[in-house]
């Protein structure tokens, strides 16, 4: 792995633009439950049964109870070394670094990441379920608990919903455009994600088509490994600090 780390460090050192796409593997060391793992189960429901517009329409109280539970779990989590390294990189004046995440926990923001692109939204934001024009723009709302009344849209007083992308919904067009623009880079690095689900998988292909060097950091081989120029297998919170030290050492 040392040879791969040195190779990637050399590429990063020479790069003027770097884009990092992160997934659940980055937040695992912070204690954030994975979406589909044993820790992600809640009562007798699967995420696929709750994270849909139809589930919210059928029982908004149940869906908000699930999200309140998830917020409780995430609220006690702290950014780990992987978040901290990426946050520092995002402030580097010598290299333009974009961080694109599939996570909704906002740990990147809490670590201080600049210009974060959140493809799937945020656990800590809400928007109007009825789709009123003013309420289509998400707002910060950290007040929902298991006992609160259902949150309402401050603009039309309709029900508010979590501002996350549910199954069957499209990603926000603005976020997709920003991520696609960020794919014009010298190095495209995926961390803690297989990046095989579209449109996220498409960004790596866009980057490769534009001449980027493609690298991945993951616990194990993924279906995307075959198309990467270099793969480094290990935990993000271990690999990124090691990579950072190599960059500093020059």
N, C-alpha and C positions, 0 to 999 in steps of 0.2 A: 504493500500500500504506500510505502514511502516514496517509491518512484513515481507513482501516480500523483501523489500530493505535490511533489516537486514540479512535475510537469504542469499541473493545473496552476500552481503558484506562479510559474513562469509566464503562463498565458495571461493570468490576471494582472501581473505586474506590467505587462506590455499593453494591456487593453486600455482604450480610452472610454469605452462604454461597456457596462456589464449589466445584465438583467438576471435576477434571481427569482425563480418561481418556487414557492414553498407550499407544503401540504401538511397533513396531520402529524407526520413524523417529526416536524420541528417543535411542536407543542407537547409531544408525548412526555418528555422529561419534566415538563412543568406540572404534570398531573392532569392534563386535560383529557377526558375520556375520548377514546376514538369513536367515530360515528357508528360503526357497525360491530365493534368488539364487545366482549362481555361487559365491560364497564359502560358501554354506550346504551345498554338496554335499560328501559324504564318501564316499571310495572310490567304489564303483559303486552306492551305495544312495540312494534318495530318502528324505526324512524320513517320508513316508507309509508306507514299508516297515519302518521301525524304531520309530516312535512309536506302537505299539499293544500292547495286552496279549497278543495272539496272537504277535507278534514276540518279545516277552520270554519267553513260555512256550516258544517254539521254540528260541531261542538267547539266553539271558540274558547270556552273555559278550559276544556281539557288540553287544547293545544297550548294555551298560555301557561297552564300549570306545568307542562313539560318544559317550556322555555324558561320559566321561573326556576325550575329545578336545575336546568343546565347553567343558568346564570349563577346560581348558588355555588355550583361546583367550580365554575371558572373564576368566580370572584376571589376564591382563596388561592388561586394559582398565581405564580410570578413568572416573568420572562426568564428564560434560562440563557446559558452561554451562547447558544445559537442565535437567539433573538438579539442579544447584545452585540455580537460581532456584526450582524447584518445592519443593525442600527448605526454602528460606527461607520461602516462602509458607505451608508447612504449619505453621510455628511462629509465624505472625502472630497476635497476640492480638486484633487488631481485626476480623479476618475468619476465619470457619471455613472452612478449605480441606481438602478430601479429595482424595487422589490414588489413582486406581484404575488399575492397569496390567495389560496383557496380556503383558508381558515377564517372563521367568523368570531374568534375569541378576542381579537384586538390586542393580543400580547405584543405584536410588532409595534403597535402604536404606543403601548405602555413602555416599551423599551426605547422609544424615541425615534423610530424609523421615519425618515422624511420622504414625502411623496408616495406613500404606500398606496398600491392599487389593490382594492379588495374585491375580487371577482364575485364572491358569494355573499357579500353584505356583512352585517354585524349583529351579533347577539344583543348588543346594547343600544340598538336603534329600532325605531318603529316607523310605520307609514300607514296611510289610510287604506283600509281593506276595500272600501267602496270605490277607491280610485279618484277621489275628488282632485281637481287640478293642483290646489295648493298642498294637499296632503300626499301627493305623489313623491315629493321630496322628503327623504327620511330625516327624522329628528332624533336627537339623543334622548333616551328615556331609560333611566336605570332604577326606576321606582317600582317596577312590577315584582311582587312577591307572591307566594302561594295564597295569601289571604286578601290581597288587594282586589278591589273591583276591577272589572275588565277595562283596560285603557281605551280612551276615546281619541278620535282625531280632533285636535284643537281648532281645526278649520271648519269642519262640517258636523262634528259631534257623532259621526259614525264610528263603528268599531275600528280600532287600530290593530295592526298585525305586526309580527316581527319583521324587520326589514332585512330578511335573508332570502336567498333564492331557493325556492321550493322545487320539488320534483315536478317536471312538466313545464317549468317556467324558463324563460330566456334570461340570460345574463343581461345586465344593464348595458345598453349600447355604448354609452360613454366609457364605461370601464373596459369593455372589449376593445374599443378603438385605442384607448391609452395603452393597453397591454400589447396590442398589435404594433403600435408605434414603437414601444419599448423593445420589441423583438428585433428591431434594427440595431444590432449591437455586435461587439467583437467577441464577447463570451456570453453564452446563455447557459445558466446553471440551474438545475432542478434539485431541490433539497427536500427530502422527506415526502416525496410524492412520486407515483409511477408516471404521472402526466400522460396517461393513455386515454383519458376521457375527454371528448371534445366539449367545448372549444379549447380547453386548456392544452390538449395535445397538439392542437394546430399551431400554437405559438412557437413551440420548439421547431416545427417544420418550417414555419415562416423564417425563424432565425437562421436555420441551416440554409434555406434558399437564398438568404441574403449574405451568406458567407461566414456566419458565426461559428465559433468553436463550441461544441455542445458537450457539457459535462453533467454528471449526476452524482449526488451523494445520497445514499440510501442504505438501510440496514441489510438489504439483500438484493439480488438481481431482480430486475423488473422487465416486463415486455419491452420497455423503452431502452433497455441497456444496449441492445444490438445496434441501435442507431446513434448511440453516444460516442463521442471521440475518446472520452475517458470516463470510467465508472469507479467510484470510491465507495467501498462498502463499510459502513460504520454508522454510529449514532451521530446525528447532526451536532449535538451539544459537545461531542468530542472532536469531530473532524473539523468543524469550522474554526474553533480556537487554534487548533494545530496549523491549519492553513493560514490563519491570520498571523501567527508567529513567524511562519516562513516568509510571508510578505514583508513583515517589519524587518526581519533579518536581512532581506534582500538577497 
